[in-house]
């Protein structure tokens, strides 16, 4: 299943940029969550963190 470009474009504009490199890690997480919600397509989440 493909995600419609207009969904991604509209969400990027809400973050004030078209360049994902300008977003913080938190913003990317929020962006992906919103894309998932609006498109119905789930992403694989692979977060890195410091254990314990």
PDB file with SEQRES, HELIX, SHEET and CRYST1 records, atoms N, CA, C and O in Angstrom:
SEQRES   1 A   52  UNK UNK UNK UNK UNK UNK UNK UNK UNK UNK UNK UNK UNK          
SEQRES   2 A   52  UNK UNK UNK UNK UNK UNK UNK UNK UNK UNK UNK UNK UNK          
SEQRES   3 A   52  UNK UNK UNK UNK UNK UNK UNK UNK UNK UNK UNK UNK UNK          
SEQRES   4 A   52  UNK UNK UNK UNK UNK UNK UNK UNK UNK UNK UNK UNK UNK          
HELIX    1 AA1 UNK A    5  UNK A   14  1                                  10    
HELIX    2 AA2 UNK A   20  UNK A   22  5                                   3    
HELIX    3 AA3 UNK A   25  UNK A   39  1                                  15    
CRYST1    1.000    1.000    1.000  90.00  90.00  90.00 P 1           1          
ATOM      1  N   UNK A   1       0.841  -1.178   0.000  1.00  0.00           N  
ATOM      2  CA  UNK A   1       0.000   0.000   0.000  1.00  0.00           C  
ATOM      3  C   UNK A   1       0.885   1.240   0.000  1.00  0.00           C  
ATOM      4  O   UNK A   1       1.848   1.330   0.762  1.00  0.00           O  
ATOM      5  N   UNK A   2       0.553   2.180  -0.852  1.00  0.00           N  
ATOM      6  CA  UNK A   2       1.309   3.432  -0.916  1.00  0.00           C  
ATOM      7  C   UNK A   2       0.593   4.511  -0.118  1.00  0.00           C  
ATOM      8  O   UNK A   2      -0.636   4.556  -0.057  1.00  0.00           O  
ATOM      9  N   UNK A   3       1.376   5.359   0.478  1.00  0.00           N  
ATOM     10  CA  UNK A   3       0.838   6.497   1.222  1.00  0.00           C  
ATOM     11  C   UNK A   3       0.684   7.656   0.246  1.00  0.00           C  
ATOM     12  O   UNK A   3       1.588   7.945  -0.538  1.00  0.00           O  
ATOM     13  N   UNK A   4      -0.461   8.313   0.302  1.00  0.00           N  
ATOM     14  CA  UNK A   4      -0.716   9.424  -0.602  1.00  0.00           C  
ATOM     15  C   UNK A   4       0.220  10.591  -0.286  1.00  0.00           C  
ATOM     16  O   UNK A   4       0.392  10.974   0.871  1.00  0.00           O  
ATOM     17  N   UNK A   5       0.816  11.143  -1.333  1.00  0.00           N  
ATOM     18  CA  UNK A   5       1.785  12.228  -1.190  1.00  0.00           C  
ATOM     19  C   UNK A   5       1.180  13.437  -0.497  1.00  0.00           C  
ATOM     20  O   UNK A   5       1.863  14.108   0.277  1.00  0.00           O  
ATOM     21  N   UNK A   6      -0.083  13.727  -0.757  1.00  0.00           N  
ATOM     22  CA  UNK A   6      -0.695  14.914  -0.156  1.00  0.00           C  
ATOM     23  C   UNK A   6      -0.785  14.799   1.367  1.00  0.00           C  
ATOM     24  O   UNK A   6      -0.723  15.814   2.061  1.00  0.00           O  
ATOM     25  N   UNK A   7      -0.929  13.588   1.895  1.00  0.00           N  
ATOM     26  CA  UNK A   7      -0.945  13.397   3.353  1.00  0.00           C  
ATOM     27  C   UNK A   7       0.398  13.812   3.933  1.00  0.00           C  
ATOM     28  O   UNK A   7       0.461  14.568   4.902  1.00  0.00           O  
ATOM     29  N   UNK A   8       1.467  13.312   3.332  1.00  0.00           N  
ATOM     30  CA  UNK A   8       2.815  13.616   3.817  1.00  0.00           C  
ATOM     31  C   UNK A   8       3.121  15.102   3.649  1.00  0.00           C  
ATOM     32  O   UNK A   8       3.652  15.729   4.566  1.00  0.00           O  
ATOM     33  N   UNK A   9       2.796  15.665   2.501  1.00  0.00           N  
ATOM     34  CA  UNK A   9       3.053  17.086   2.253  1.00  0.00           C  
ATOM     35  C   UNK A   9       2.325  17.969   3.257  1.00  0.00           C  
ATOM     36  O   UNK A   9       2.903  18.917   3.787  1.00  0.00           O  
ATOM     37  N   UNK A  10       1.051  17.658   3.519  1.00  0.00           N  
ATOM     38  CA  UNK A  10       0.277  18.460   4.473  1.00  0.00           C  
ATOM     39  C   UNK A  10       0.868  18.381   5.873  1.00  0.00           C  
ATOM     40  O   UNK A  10       0.928  19.389   6.577  1.00  0.00           O  
ATOM     41  N   UNK A  11       1.301  17.202   6.281  1.00  0.00           N  
ATOM     42  CA  UNK A  11       1.879  17.054   7.614  1.00  0.00           C  
ATOM     43  C   UNK A  11       3.227  17.756   7.714  1.00  0.00           C  
ATOM     44  O   UNK A  11       3.520  18.379   8.734  1.00  0.00           O  
ATOM     45  N   UNK A  12       4.049  17.665   6.678  1.00  0.00           N  
ATOM     46  CA  UNK A  12       5.326  18.380   6.694  1.00  0.00           C  
ATOM     47  C   UNK A  12       5.090  19.877   6.831  1.00  0.00           C  
ATOM     48  O   UNK A  12       5.810  20.549   7.569  1.00  0.00           O  
ATOM     49  N   UNK A  13       4.098  20.405   6.135  1.00  0.00           N  
ATOM     50  CA  UNK A  13       3.832  21.846   6.213  1.00  0.00           C  
ATOM     51  C   UNK A  13       3.417  22.257   7.620  1.00  0.00           C  
ATOM     52  O   UNK A  13       3.683  23.385   8.035  1.00  0.00           O  
ATOM     53  N   UNK A  14       2.772  21.363   8.357  1.00  0.00           N  
ATOM     54  CA  UNK A  14       2.408  21.666   9.745  1.00  0.00           C  
ATOM     55  C   UNK A  14       3.643  21.795  10.630  1.00  0.00           C  
ATOM     56  O   UNK A  14       3.612  22.492  11.644  1.00  0.00           O  
ATOM     57  N   UNK A  15       4.732  21.125  10.249  1.00  0.00           N  
ATOM     58  CA  UNK A  15       5.978  21.214  11.006  1.00  0.00           C  
ATOM     59  C   UNK A  15       6.852  22.366  10.513  1.00  0.00           C  
ATOM     60  O   UNK A  15       7.919  22.617  11.074  1.00  0.00           O  
ATOM     61  N   UNK A  16       6.408  23.066   9.470  1.00  0.00           N  
ATOM     62  CA  UNK A  16       7.114  24.250   8.996  1.00  0.00           C  
ATOM     63  C   UNK A  16       8.335  23.968   8.137  1.00  0.00           C  
ATOM     64  O   UNK A  16       9.188  24.841   7.978  1.00  0.00           O  
ATOM     65  N   UNK A  17       8.437  22.774   7.582  1.00  0.00           N  
ATOM     66  CA  UNK A  17       9.570  22.447   6.720  1.00  0.00           C  
ATOM     67  C   UNK A  17       9.177  21.337   5.758  1.00  0.00           C  
ATOM     68  O   UNK A  17       8.229  20.590   5.998  1.00  0.00           O  
ATOM     69  N   UNK A  18       9.918  21.246   4.673  1.00  0.00           N  
ATOM     70  CA  UNK A  18       9.745  20.124   3.745  1.00  0.00           C  
ATOM     71  C   UNK A  18      10.937  19.183   3.829  1.00  0.00           C  
ATOM     72  O   UNK A  18      11.003  18.188   3.107  1.00  0.00           O  
ATOM     73  N   UNK A  19      11.885  19.503   4.719  1.00  0.00           N  
ATOM     74  CA  UNK A  19      13.128  18.741   4.843  1.00  0.00           C  
ATOM     75  C   UNK A  19      13.141  17.986   6.165  1.00  0.00           C  
ATOM     76  O   UNK A  19      13.220  18.596   7.231  1.00  0.00           O  
ATOM     77  N   UNK A  20      13.064  16.665   6.098  1.00  0.00           N  
ATOM     78  CA  UNK A  20      13.030  15.852   7.318  1.00  0.00           C  
ATOM     79  C   UNK A  20      14.308  16.023   8.142  1.00  0.00           C  
ATOM     80  O   UNK A  20      14.299  15.801   9.353  1.00  0.00           O  
ATOM     81  N   UNK A  21      15.394  16.413   7.497  1.00  0.00           N  
ATOM     82  CA  UNK A  21      16.655  16.623   8.207  1.00  0.00           C  
ATOM     83  C   UNK A  21      16.591  17.805   9.169  1.00  0.00           C  
ATOM     84  O   UNK A  21      17.431  17.919  10.062  1.00  0.00           O  
ATOM     85  N   UNK A  22      15.621  18.672   9.002  1.00  0.00           N  
ATOM     86  CA  UNK A  22      15.473  19.839   9.866  1.00  0.00           C  
ATOM     87  C   UNK A  22      14.637  19.543  11.109  1.00  0.00           C  
ATOM     88  O   UNK A  22      14.521  20.395  11.989  1.00  0.00           O  
ATOM     89  N   UNK A  23      14.058  18.355  11.190  1.00  0.00           N  
ATOM     90  CA  UNK A  23      13.204  17.993  12.318  1.00  0.00           C  
ATOM     91  C   UNK A  23      14.010  17.305  13.413  1.00  0.00           C  
ATOM     92  O   UNK A  23      14.993  16.615  13.142  1.00  0.00           O  
ATOM     93  N   UNK A  24      13.577  17.507  14.655  1.00  0.00           N  
ATOM     94  CA  UNK A  24      14.200  16.805  15.775  1.00  0.00           C  
ATOM     95  C   UNK A  24      13.715  15.353  15.784  1.00  0.00           C  
ATOM     96  O   UNK A  24      12.778  14.997  15.069  1.00  0.00           O  
ATOM     97  N   UNK A  25      14.355  14.532  16.592  1.00  0.00           N  
ATOM     98  CA  UNK A  25      13.950  13.128  16.699  1.00  0.00           C  
ATOM     99  C   UNK A  25      12.507  13.031  17.178  1.00  0.00           C  
ATOM    100  O   UNK A  25      11.736  12.216  16.670  1.00  0.00           O  
ATOM    101  N   UNK A  26      12.141  13.853  18.147  1.00  0.00           N  
ATOM    102  CA  UNK A  26      10.754  13.861  18.643  1.00  0.00           C  
ATOM    103  C   UNK A  26       9.767  14.253  17.554  1.00  0.00           C  
ATOM    104  O   UNK A  26       8.700  13.652  17.424  1.00  0.00           O  
ATOM    105  N   UNK A  27      10.131  15.264  16.776  1.00  0.00           N  
ATOM    106  CA  UNK A  27       9.251  15.712  15.697  1.00  0.00           C  
ATOM    107  C   UNK A  27       9.076  14.622  14.640  1.00  0.00           C  
ATOM    108  O   UNK A  27       7.977  14.437  14.116  1.00  0.00           O  
ATOM    109  N   UNK A  28      10.144  13.907  14.328  1.00  0.00           N  
ATOM    110  CA  UNK A  28      10.044  12.808  13.359  1.00  0.00           C  
ATOM    111  C   UNK A  28       9.095  11.741  13.896  1.00  0.00           C  
ATOM    112  O   UNK A  28       8.278  11.203  13.148  1.00  0.00           O  
ATOM    113  N   UNK A  29       9.199  11.433  15.192  1.00  0.00           N  
ATOM    114  CA  UNK A  29       8.293  10.463  15.803  1.00  0.00           C  
ATOM    115  C   UNK A  29       6.842  10.893  15.697  1.00  0.00           C  
ATOM    116  O   UNK A  29       5.966  10.086  15.386  1.00  0.00           O  
ATOM    117  N   UNK A  30       6.589  12.177  15.960  1.00  0.00           N  
ATOM    118  CA  UNK A  30       5.219  12.705  15.852  1.00  0.00           C  
ATOM    119  C   UNK A  30       4.741  12.675  14.402  1.00  0.00           C  
ATOM    120  O   UNK A  30       3.593  12.327  14.124  1.00  0.00           O  
ATOM    121  N   UNK A  31       5.624  13.040  13.491  1.00  0.00           N  
ATOM    122  CA  UNK A  31       5.279  13.032  12.072  1.00  0.00           C  
ATOM    123  C   UNK A  31       4.881  11.630  11.623  1.00  0.00           C  
ATOM    124  O   UNK A  31       3.856  11.450  10.965  1.00  0.00           O  
ATOM    125  N   UNK A  32       5.686  10.647  11.977  1.00  0.00           N  
ATOM    126  CA  UNK A  32       5.402   9.261  11.596  1.00  0.00           C  
ATOM    127  C   UNK A  32       4.087   8.788  12.207  1.00  0.00           C  
ATOM    128  O   UNK A  32       3.295   8.123  11.539  1.00  0.00           O  
ATOM    129  N   UNK A  33       3.851   9.127  13.470  1.00  0.00           N  
ATOM    130  CA  UNK A  33       2.601   8.728  14.127  1.00  0.00           C  
ATOM    131  C   UNK A  33       1.397   9.324  13.401  1.00  0.00           C  
ATOM    132  O   UNK A  33       0.377   8.656  13.229  1.00  0.00           O  
ATOM    133  N   UNK A  34       1.517  10.572  12.981  1.00  0.00           N  
ATOM    134  CA  UNK A  34       0.405  11.219  12.277  1.00  0.00           C  
ATOM    135  C   UNK A  34       0.211  10.629  10.882  1.00  0.00           C  
ATOM    136  O   UNK A  34      -0.919  10.466  10.424  1.00  0.00           O  
ATOM    137  N   UNK A  35       1.316  10.311  10.212  1.00  0.00           N  
ATOM    138  CA  UNK A  35       1.201   9.662   8.896  1.00  0.00           C  
ATOM    139  C   UNK A  35       0.515   8.311   9.045  1.00  0.00           C  
ATOM    140  O   UNK A  35      -0.358   7.968   8.247  1.00  0.00           O  
ATOM    141  N   UNK A  36       0.901   7.543  10.059  1.00  0.00           N  
ATOM    142  CA  UNK A  36       0.259   6.247  10.318  1.00  0.00           C  
ATOM    143  C   UNK A  36      -1.240   6.423  10.543  1.00  0.00           C  
ATOM    144  O   UNK A  36      -2.055   5.701   9.968  1.00  0.00           O  
ATOM    145  N   UNK A  37      -1.588   7.385  11.381  1.00  0.00           N  
ATOM    146  CA  UNK A  37      -2.993   7.598  11.737  1.00  0.00           C  
ATOM    147  C   UNK A  37      -3.822   7.994  10.517  1.00  0.00           C  
ATOM    148  O   UNK A  37      -4.917   7.471  10.311  1.00  0.00           O  
ATOM    149  N   UNK A  38      -3.303   8.912   9.715  1.00  0.00           N  
ATOM    150  CA  UNK A  38      -4.076   9.418   8.584  1.00  0.00           C  
ATOM    151  C   UNK A  38      -4.099   8.464   7.390  1.00  0.00           C  
ATOM    152  O   UNK A  38      -5.061   8.451   6.622  1.00  0.00           O  
ATOM    153  N   UNK A  39      -3.040   7.666   7.235  1.00  0.00           N  
ATOM    154  CA  UNK A  39      -2.963   6.793   6.062  1.00  0.00           C  
ATOM    155  C   UNK A  39      -3.427   5.368   6.344  1.00  0.00           C  
ATOM    156  O   UNK A  39      -3.818   4.642   5.429  1.00  0.00           O  
ATOM    157  N   UNK A  40      -3.381   4.969   7.624  1.00  0.00           N  
ATOM    158  CA  UNK A  40      -3.718   3.597   7.969  1.00  0.00           C  
ATOM    159  C   UNK A  40      -2.588   2.612   7.713  1.00  0.00           C  
ATOM    160  O   UNK A  40      -2.775   1.402   7.841  1.00  0.00           O  
ATOM    161  N   UNK A  41      -1.411   3.125   7.349  1.00  0.00           N  
ATOM    162  CA  UNK A  41      -0.239   2.290   7.088  1.00  0.00           C  
ATOM    163  C   UNK A  41       0.669   2.349   8.307  1.00  0.00           C  
ATOM    164  O   UNK A  41       1.070   3.430   8.738  1.00  0.00           O  
ATOM    165  N   UNK A  42       0.995   1.173   8.866  1.00  0.00           N  
ATOM    166  CA  UNK A  42       1.860   1.139  10.043  1.00  0.00           C  
ATOM    167  C   UNK A  42       3.322   1.084   9.630  1.00  0.00           C  
ATOM    168  O   UNK A  42       3.680   0.455   8.634  1.00  0.00           O  
ATOM    169  N   UNK A  43       4.157   1.751  10.410  1.00  0.00           N  
ATOM    170  CA  UNK A  43       5.597   1.750  10.195  1.00  0.00           C  
ATOM    171  C   UNK A  43       6.247   0.850  11.234  1.00  0.00           C  
ATOM    172  O   UNK A  43       5.685   0.617  12.304  1.00  0.00           O  
ATOM    173  N   UNK A  44       7.414   0.355  10.917  1.00  0.00           N  
ATOM    174  CA  UNK A  44       8.207  -0.370  11.906  1.00  0.00           C  
ATOM    175  C   UNK A  44       8.990   0.674  12.684  1.00  0.00           C  
ATOM    176  O   UNK A  44       9.713   1.481  12.099  1.00  0.00           O  
ATOM    177  N   UNK A  45       8.847   0.659  14.001  1.00  0.00           N  
ATOM    178  CA  UNK A  45       9.544   1.628  14.850  1.00  0.00           C  
ATOM    179  C   UNK A  45      10.778   0.970  15.442  1.00  0.00           C  
ATOM    180  O   UNK A  45      10.692  -0.068  16.097  1.00  0.00           O  
ATOM    181  N   UNK A  46      11.910   1.580  15.205  1.00  0.00           N  
ATOM    182  CA  UNK A  46      13.167   1.063  15.741  1.00  0.00           C  
ATOM    183  C   UNK A  46      13.854   2.207  16.478  1.00  0.00           C  
ATOM    184  O   UNK A  46      14.696   2.908  15.917  1.00  0.00           O  
ATOM    185  N   UNK A  47      13.483   2.385  17.737  1.00  0.00           N  
ATOM    186  CA  UNK A  47      14.061   3.466  18.507  1.00  0.00           C  
ATOM    187  C   UNK A  47      15.301   2.993  19.232  1.00  0.00           C  
ATOM    188  O   UNK A  47      15.419   1.833  19.626  1.00  0.00           O  
ATOM    189  N   UNK A  48      16.210   3.913  19.393  1.00  0.00           N  
ATOM    190  CA  UNK A  48      17.417   3.627  20.165  1.00  0.00           C  
ATOM    191  C   UNK A  48      17.335   4.433  21.450  1.00  0.00           C  
ATOM    192  O   UNK A  48      16.815   5.549  21.459  1.00  0.00           O  
ATOM    193  N   UNK A  49      17.829   3.887  22.493  1.00  0.00           N  
ATOM    194  CA  UNK A  49      17.824   4.595  23.757  1.00  0.00           C  
ATOM    195  C   UNK A  49      18.891   4.030  24.666  1.00  0.00           C  
ATOM    196  O   UNK A  49      19.574   3.061  24.334  1.00  0.00           O  
ATOM    197  N   UNK A  50      19.015   4.645  25.797  1.00  0.00           N  
ATOM    198  CA  UNK A  50      19.980   4.180  26.781  1.00  0.00           C  
ATOM    199  C   UNK A  50      19.231   3.330  27.789  1.00  0.00           C  
ATOM    200  O   UNK A  50      18.367   3.844  28.501  1.00  0.00           O  
ATOM    201  N   UNK A  51      19.540   2.035  27.869  1.00  0.00           N  
ATOM    202  CA  UNK A  51      18.818   1.174  28.809  1.00  0.00           C  
ATOM    203  C   UNK A  51      19.150   1.506  30.263  1.00  0.00           C  
ATOM    204  O   UNK A  51      20.263   1.911  30.600  1.00  0.00           O  
ATOM    205  N   UNK A  52      18.136   1.316  31.108  1.00  0.00           N  
ATOM    206  CA  UNK A  52      18.293   1.440  32.545  1.00  0.00           C  
ATOM    207  C   UNK A  52      18.573   2.803  32.996  1.00  0.00           C  
ATOM    208  O   UNK A  52      18.727   3.037  34.195  1.00  0.00           O  
TER     209      UNK A  52                                                      
END                                                                             
